[in-house]
Amino acid sequence: MRTTLKIVLPLIVSVALVSLLFAAYQVRTERRNLRSDLSRRAEILGDSLQETVEPLLGNGPNKNLQRLVARFGQREHLQGVAVYDVQGTAIAVTTGLPPEFQTSPAVATRAAQRDAGQGEFLTKDSSAAGDEKYLGPMHIFALQAAGTLVLFHDTSYIDTQVQHTLRDAFVNAAIQTILISLLAFVLVRWTFTAPLAMTAKWLRTLRTGQTHAPPMTPQGEIFDQLHQEVTHLAHDLNAARASAEEEARLRDSNVSIWTAERLRVSLRNKLQDKPLFVVSNREPYLNVYSEKNNSIEIIVPASGVVTAIEPVLVACDGTWIAHGSGSADREVSDAYDHQRVPPERPSYTLRRVWLSNEEEKGYYQGFANEGLWPLCHIAHTRPVFRPEDWTHYQRVNRRFADAVLQEMEGTESPILLAQDYHLALLPRMVKEARPDARVAIFWHIPWPNPEVFGICPWQRELVDGLLGADLIGFHIQSHCNNFLETVDRAVEALTEWDRFAVNRQGHVTRVRPYPISVAFPENGHALNEARNAGEERAALCSELGIDGSLLGVGVDRVDYTKGIIERFRGIEHFLDVYPAYQHRFTFVQIGAPSRTEIDRYKHFLDEVSAEADRINARFQAGRWKPIVLLKKHHSHEEIARYYKAASVCLVTSLHDGMNLVAKEFVAAREDERGVLMLSTFAGAAHELPDALLVNPYDVQQVAEAIHRALEMPEEEQFRRMQRMRENVREHNVYRWAAHLLSDLTEIRIDAPERIEVPQTS
């Protein structure tokens, strides 16, 4: 109540003052208008009377003149009329005029001198003629007419009317002040103090460790921004409390689980207040124009790398260098191509590198995704290597390297983590310019055997570029082995197999496996309170407009390496062999279109759609169909619903570095039910042996695995899922980042004198 009064009282005083000022202005205007009207009427009456009086003047006092004056003196507000000769002596005067006006007033003298009508207002006790005084306010108008004609108007009515106006103005001001104050009181209570009280109550519940839904505030109101900040504060508070509880629980159980907070603290100590530099093709935040509300939207691409690396960058105020691919990225970047991120709580710097459409087509679409991608995945798609694409790849790697070196300027012994096959040449470029830097690169896709990699016309340059790094990371040991064998064949270097290192021209590069993972949801109580798997399945089937009591799910980019068509054929064979599952089992394939500007991907999307349509045409009946293909991007929240509802998740990659979908499915199954079917050609198969491992090319084996998954007893599902969840929980993405970056920081650098390499724009 006191808060409301503190806000409303200044408003009441302000309204009252404004009302009083307006009342004073209104009174002043009213007085001016009434006086102006009286002056105008006096002038008109004087002109009219002059024409009648002039013929009667010149003969001295006479009865006709006195009669005329007496008749005109009876008009409204006219107190009297007087006619004076040239000496100022009254010739005719109406009765009732004060005796002071037996001689002409001063205004009559001025009218005679100027030969024009003159008027003036006299207030009470004003001097009228000589030293005499008169009583009452009056307006005098004099006109020269062979003498002087003077009209006397009583102006007391003006004062009366002004007093009435003043009274009405005060009454209106009081009423307006009361009404506005009451309205302000209600509005302040409704739009300010009540939401503030709700927010305070919400914060109190959060502070005491309780869960409470956030208060509802009107959209577009002043509290939106405050509510947004309070929401972030509440999220941080919950996250901090959960992290502290988890750390305490882990200490009590002597279990060492990596969390975002533990990663942040650990790396902050190891980095010793030095910033971390990360470089990748993909940026962690994209700014795009929204056509719906004509504004800029921020998109966070689905990426385990962002989940793992961002806590470290936040902890050390690091810098992430990436390709600015968002349509509005330039608008939000400063003159140095920087943007502070995350947008809601800026904690590190995103430096953007700009590429032309031609460069992006040659470097990214061409060499990286039509050359290296199919080469490394051995998915029976012929790699395409064009000299012009290689030129763009070299040029863009140099562009990224120059940006990295600019950001490193002034930092002693900087630490750089490069990401993936798009930037294979960058480690050498950076190391040559900054030999004191610690450089690591993580290769997120498989590394094939040397015979396959030898297809690339520029294998030597790629391997030499990678060997500029101090540390190269792959997902699994076999990829490390393949890389070292490729080094043996491609370049002159000493391969130290006993410690998995390469010594090339005096520089040692270590090669290690670091299986990437996902952020395991440690606090899933919110999900536990939601629908169970059966209820979620029923809800999804209703939304999809299908009937089905069993649900399978696959989540992939529409990429020829993911084995989607092989998966569909395995499902077809399953329904042929086990017809009892027709009208019961539906498989939902979430297929995000990918790289559709490349012909192979565009055609593959058509092939996947055609295969789904063909199988559905064979089996579909009524509201049931065997395959539902969802060809659009889905959020993490949307995908989590399918993970939770599915009886089986199919991950049938033809070749994959890791495939995080398998780990995402396991992490999402808090009910510890469901079955994971996993390709033996995915890196995840080495970590999740409790999945049903299959050869995706073997249609019969895929069909039998689906049948086994759907028939698996709940007890067996529980045992398998529990072991897989424990594995994913312990080997999470924070552990991946911690081990990789810890190994990098511990590498000893015996750097020669720094070499300045001229940078190209």
SVG drawing of the C-alpha trace seen along z (x, -y; Angstrom):
<svg xmlns="http://www.w3.org/2000/svg" viewBox="-36 -77 100 141">
<polyline fill="none" stroke="black" stroke-width="0.4" points="0.0,0.0 2.8,-2.4 4.6,-1.7 1.4,-2.5 0.9,-5.7 4.5,-6.7 3.9,-6.3 0.3,-7.9 0.9,-10.9 3.4,-12.7 0.8,-12.0 -2.0,-13.6 0.2,-16.7 1.1,-17.0 -2.5,-16.6 -3.6,-19.2 -0.9,-21.7 -1.7,-21.3 -5.4,-21.7 -4.8,-24.8 -2.6,-26.3 -5.2,-25.5 -7.9,-27.1 -5.8,-30.3 -5.3,-30.3 -9.0,-29.7 -10.0,-32.6 -7.5,-34.9 -8.8,-34.0 -12.4,-34.5 -11.7,-38.0 -9.8,-39.0 -12.6,-37.7 -15.4,-39.5 -13.4,-42.8 -12.7,-42.5 -16.4,-41.9 -17.4,-44.9 -14.9,-47.2 -16.3,-46.0 -19.9,-46.6 -19.1,-50.0 -17.4,-51.0 -20.3,-49.9 -22.8,-51.6 -20.7,-54.8 -20.5,-54.9 -24.3,-54.4 -25.0,-57.1 -22.5,-59.6 -24.6,-59.9 -27.7,-60.8 -25.9,-63.1 -23.9,-65.2 -26.8,-67.2 -27.9,-68.2 -24.5,-69.5 -23.4,-73.0 -26.6,-74.6 -25.6,-74.0 -27.8,-72.0 -31.2,-71.1 -34.0,-68.8 -33.8,-66.6 -30.2,-65.8 -31.0,-65.0 -33.9,-62.8 -31.7,-60.9 -29.0,-60.4 -31.5,-59.2 -33.1,-56.7 -29.7,-55.2 -28.6,-55.0 -31.2,-52.3 -29.3,-49.6 -27.8,-46.5 -24.7,-47.0 -24.7,-50.7 -24.4,-52.8 -24.8,-56.1 -24.0,-58.4 -22.6,-61.9 -22.0,-64.5 -19.4,-67.2 -18.7,-70.4 -15.2,-71.3 -14.4,-72.9 -15.2,-69.6 -18.5,-70.8 -21.4,-68.3 -24.2,-69.2 -26.3,-66.1 -25.8,-63.4 -27.9,-60.5 -29.1,-60.3 -27.3,-57.9 -23.8,-58.8 -21.5,-59.9 -21.1,-63.7 -17.4,-63.3 -18.5,-63.0 -20.1,-66.4 -16.7,-67.3 -15.2,-65.1 -12.9,-62.3 -9.3,-62.0 -10.2,-59.5 -12.4,-62.1 -9.6,-64.5 -7.4,-61.9 -10.2,-61.1 -10.5,-64.8 -6.7,-65.2 -6.4,-62.1 -9.7,-62.5 -10.4,-58.8 -12.4,-56.6 -10.6,-55.9 -11.6,-53.4 -10.3,-52.3 -11.2,-50.1 -11.4,-51.7 -11.3,-49.6 -12.7,-50.6 -11.0,-53.7 -9.3,-54.5 -8.9,-58.1 -11.6,-59.2 -11.4,-63.0 -9.2,-65.4 -8.7,-64.3 -12.1,-62.9 -12.8,-59.2 -15.7,-57.0 -17.1,-53.7 -17.4,-50.5 -15.5,-49.0 -16.4,-50.8 -15.5,-50.9 -15.4,-54.3 -15.5,-54.9 -15.1,-58.4 -15.7,-59.5 -15.1,-62.9 -18.4,-64.3 -18.3,-68.2 -17.8,-67.7 -17.2,-64.5 -19.6,-61.6 -18.7,-59.3 -20.3,-55.9 -20.0,-54.5 -20.4,-50.7 -20.7,-48.9 -18.1,-46.0 -19.1,-44.4 -20.8,-41.6 -17.4,-40.7 -16.0,-40.1 -19.1,-38.1 -18.8,-35.9 -15.1,-35.5 -15.7,-34.4 -18.2,-31.8 -15.7,-30.6 -13.0,-30.4 -15.3,-28.4 -16.3,-26.0 -12.6,-25.5 -11.7,-24.7 -14.5,-22.2 -13.5,-20.6 -9.9,-20.5 -10.9,-18.8 -13.1,-16.2 -10.4,-15.5 -7.7,-15.1 -9.9,-12.7 -10.9,-10.6 -7.4,-10.5 -5.9,-9.6 -8.4,-6.8 -7.7,-5.5 -4.0,-5.8 -4.3,-4.0 -6.2,-1.1 -3.8,-0.9 -0.7,-1.0 -2.0,1.7 -3.0,3.8 -0.1,3.3 2.8,2.6 2.5,3.5 0.5,6.7 2.9,8.2 5.8,7.0 4.3,8.7 3.8,11.9 7.4,11.8 8.7,11.2 6.6,14.2 8.0,16.3 11.6,15.3 10.9,16.2 9.7,19.7 12.8,20.1 15.1,18.9 13.7,21.5 14.3,24.2 10.6,24.7 9.4,24.9 6.7,22.5 5.4,21.4 6.5,18.0 4.0,15.1 1.9,14.2 2.5,10.7 0.7,8.9 2.5,9.3 4.1,6.1 3.9,4.3 6.7,2.7 7.2,5.8 8.1,8.0 11.8,7.1 11.9,7.4 10.1,10.7 12.6,11.9 15.5,11.0 13.9,12.6 13.3,15.7 17.0,15.9 17.8,15.2 15.5,18.0 17.0,20.4 20.5,19.5 19.4,20.0 17.9,23.4 20.9,24.4 23.3,23.3 21.3,25.1 21.1,28.3 24.8,28.1 25.6,27.7 23.3,30.6 24.8,32.8 28.4,32.0 27.5,32.7 25.8,36.0 28.8,37.0 31.2,36.2 29.2,38.3 29.1,41.3 32.8,40.8 31.6,40.6 33.4,38.3 30.8,36.9 31.7,33.9 29.2,31.0 29.2,27.6 30.2,26.0 33.0,28.5 34.3,28.0 34.2,24.3 36.2,24.3 38.7,26.9 39.5,25.2 39.6,21.8 42.4,23.1 44.2,24.8 44.0,21.8 45.3,19.6 43.2,16.6 44.1,17.0 41.3,16.8 40.4,19.8 40.0,19.4 37.7,21.7 37.4,21.7 34.7,23.5 32.7,23.2 29.4,23.2 28.6,20.3 26.9,20.9 24.4,18.1 22.8,17.0 20.8,13.8 18.1,14.0 15.4,11.7 11.9,12.8 9.2,12.0 6.4,12.7 7.1,9.8 9.6,7.8 12.4,8.3 15.7,10.2 15.5,13.6 18.3,15.5 18.8,19.2 20.9,21.6 21.9,24.5 21.7,28.0 25.3,28.8 27.0,30.8 30.1,28.7 28.2,25.6 27.0,27.4 30.5,28.5 32.6,25.5 30.4,22.6 30.8,23.1 34.6,22.8 34.3,19.7 32.0,18.2 34.4,19.0 37.4,17.5 35.8,14.7 37.1,16.4 36.5,15.9 34.7,18.0 35.7,17.4 33.1,18.7 31.5,18.1 28.8,15.4 26.0,17.2 22.9,15.5 21.0,13.1 21.1,10.4 24.6,11.2 26.2,8.1 23.6,5.9 24.3,7.0 28.1,7.2 30.3,4.2 33.0,2.6 35.4,5.4 32.9,8.1 32.3,8.9 29.1,9.8 29.0,10.5 27.0,13.7 24.9,15.3 22.5,12.5 20.6,12.7 23.9,12.8 26.9,11.7 29.9,13.6 32.3,14.2 33.0,12.8 31.8,14.2 34.0,13.1 32.5,13.6 34.3,14.3 32.4,13.2 32.5,15.4 31.1,14.6 28.5,16.9 31.2,18.1 33.7,18.9 31.0,20.7 30.0,22.8 33.5,23.8 34.9,24.2 31.8,25.6 29.5,27.1 32.2,28.2 35.5,29.4 34.2,30.0 30.9,31.7 31.2,33.0 34.8,34.1 35.9,34.8 32.5,35.8 31.8,38.8 35.6,39.6 35.7,40.0 32.3,41.7 32.8,44.5 29.1,44.5 29.4,45.5 28.9,41.9 31.7,40.9 33.7,37.9 34.1,35.0 37.3,33.0 37.5,29.9 40.7,27.7 38.6,24.5 37.0,25.9 40.5,26.7 41.5,23.1 38.5,21.8 39.2,24.2 42.8,22.9 41.7,19.3 39.0,19.6 41.2,21.5 43.7,18.6 40.8,16.2 39.9,18.0 43.6,18.3 44.0,14.5 41.0,13.8 42.3,16.2 45.7,14.5 44.1,11.0 42.1,12.2 45.2,13.7 47.3,10.6 48.6,9.5 47.9,12.9 50.9,14.8 50.9,18.6 47.3,18.6 45.2,21.8 43.2,22.6 40.7,25.4 39.7,25.9 36.7,27.9 36.3,30.4 37.2,31.1 36.3,27.6 39.6,26.2 42.2,28.9 44.8,26.4 44.3,23.9 46.5,25.5 49.6,25.2 48.8,21.6 48.3,20.6 51.3,22.5 53.7,21.0 52.7,17.5 52.4,18.3 54.7,21.1 54.0,20.3 50.3,21.2 48.9,24.5 46.7,25.7 44.3,28.6 41.8,29.8 39.0,32.2 37.9,34.2 34.2,34.9 33.8,37.4 35.5,40.7 39.0,40.9 39.2,43.7 42.0,46.1 45.0,44.7 43.9,46.4 40.6,44.5 42.1,41.2 44.7,41.5 41.9,40.8 42.1,37.1 44.5,35.3 45.6,33.0 46.0,35.6 49.6,34.5 48.6,30.8 45.6,31.8 47.8,34.1 50.5,31.5 48.0,28.9 46.6,31.1 50.1,31.9 50.6,28.2 48.4,28.9 49.9,30.0 46.9,32.3 44.5,34.0 41.3,35.6 39.1,38.3 36.1,40.1 37.5,43.6 40.9,45.4 40.5,46.9 40.2,43.4 43.4,42.5 45.1,45.6 43.8,44.8 45.2,41.3 48.6,42.5 48.7,45.0 47.8,42.2 50.6,40.1 53.0,42.9 52.0,43.0 51.4,39.3 54.3,37.3 57.8,37.7 57.5,37.9 58.4,40.1 55.3,41.9 55.7,42.9 53.2,45.7 54.1,46.4 52.8,43.0 50.5,42.2 52.4,39.1 53.9,37.8 57.2,36.0 57.4,33.9 60.3,31.5 60.9,31.3 57.3,30.6 55.4,33.3 51.6,33.9 49.8,36.1 46.8,38.1 44.2,39.2 40.6,40.6 38.0,38.3 34.5,39.8 32.1,36.9 28.8,37.1 25.8,35.2 24.8,33.2 23.1,35.7 19.9,34.2 20.6,34.6 17.5,32.8 14.6,34.3 11.9,33.9 9.9,31.7 9.8,34.4 8.8,37.0 5.7,34.9 4.6,34.9 3.0,37.6 4.4,41.2 5.5,43.0 2.1,44.4 0.3,41.1 2.9,39.3 2.6,41.9 -1.2,41.5 -0.8,37.7 1.7,37.8 -0.4,40.3 -3.4,38.0 -1.3,35.0 0.0,37.0 -3.5,38.3 -2.6,42.0 -3.5,45.1 -0.8,47.2 0.0,48.9 3.7,49.1 6.0,46.3 9.5,46.4 11.6,43.3 14.6,42.2 16.2,38.7 18.6,37.7 19.6,35.1 18.5,36.3 22.0,37.5 23.0,40.5 25.4,41.6 22.6,42.1 21.2,45.3 17.6,44.0 16.6,45.9 18.2,49.1 16.2,48.5 12.9,48.2 13.6,51.4 14.4,53.2 11.0,52.0 9.3,53.2 10.9,56.7 9.8,56.7 6.2,56.1 6.4,58.8 7.9,61.4 5.8,60.4 2.4,59.3 0.9,59.3 2.6,55.9 0.8,54.4 -1.8,51.8 0.1,51.7 3.7,50.5 4.4,47.1 7.9,45.7 8.3,41.9 11.4,40.6 12.3,37.0 14.3,36.0 15.7,32.5 16.6,31.4 20.3,30.8 22.6,29.2 19.8,29.1 21.9,26.8 24.0,29.9 22.5,32.1 23.3,35.3 21.4,34.3 18.5,32.8 18.1,36.1 18.5,38.2 15.7,36.3 13.5,37.2 14.6,40.9 13.8,41.0 10.3,39.5 9.7,41.9 10.7,45.0 8.5,44.0 5.5,43.5 6.2,46.9 6.2,48.8 3.1,46.9 1.3,47.7 1.9,51.4 0.7,51.5 -1.4,48.5 -4.9,49.1 -7.3,46.5 -5.6,44.2 -2.6,46.5 0.5,46.4 3.9,47.9 6.1,44.8 5.6,41.2 8.2,39.0 8.5,35.5 10.7,33.5 11.4,30.4 13.6,29.2 12.4,30.0 13.5,28.4 15.1,30.4 11.8,30.3 9.8,31.7 12.3,34.5 12.4,35.3 8.7,36.2 9.4,38.8 12.3,40.2 10.1,40.7 7.2,42.2 9.2,44.6 9.4,48.3 12.5,48.5 15.0,45.9 16.8,46.9 20.2,45.5 21.4,47.2 24.3,45.1 26.3,46.5 29.3,44.8 29.5,42.3 32.1,40.7 29.9,41.0 26.2,40.3 24.9,38.4 21.3,39.4 22.0,42.7 23.2,41.0 20.4,38.4 17.8,41.2 19.4,42.9 19.7,39.7 16.1,38.9 14.7,42.2 14.4,41.4 11.9,44.2 14.7,46.5 12.6,48.3 12.8,48.5 15.4,50.2 18.2,48.7 19.1,50.3 22.5,49.1 24.7,49.6 28.0,51.3 29.4,48.6 28.7,45.8 31.3,44.7 28.7,44.9 28.6,48.7 32.0,48.9 30.5,47.2 27.0,48.7 27.3,52.5 23.9,52.9 22.2,51.5 21.0,54.1 23.9,53.8 23.0,54.4 24.6,54.2 22.3,51.6 23.0,53.3 21.5,56.6 17.8,56.1 16.9,59.4 19.1,58.6 17.4,55.2 14.0,56.7 14.8,59.3 16.3,56.7 13.1,54.6 11.1,57.7 13.4,58.5 13.2,54.9 9.4,54.9 9.2,58.3 11.9,57.5 10.7,58.0 10.6,54.8 13.1,56.2 15.7,56.7 14.9,53.2 15.5,51.8 18.9,53.6 20.2,52.6 19.0,49.0 20.2,48.5 23.8,49.6 23.7,47.4 22.4,44.4 25.1,44.8 27.7,44.9 26.3,41.7 26.0,40.0 29.6,40.6 31.0,40.0 29.1,36.9 30.0,33.9 31.6,32.0 34.0,34.9 34.9,34.8 35.7,31.1 37.6,31.5 39.9,34.3 40.5,32.7 41.3,29.2 43.2,30.6 45.5,32.6 46.0,29.5 46.9,27.2 49.5,29.7 51.4,29.9 54.8,28.3 55.6,25.8 59.3,25.2 58.6,22.3 61.3,20.6 61.2,16.8 57.8,15.7 57.6,15.4 55.5,12.6 53.6,14.0 52.0,11.3 48.2,11.6 46.0,11.4 42.6,9.9"/>
</svg>
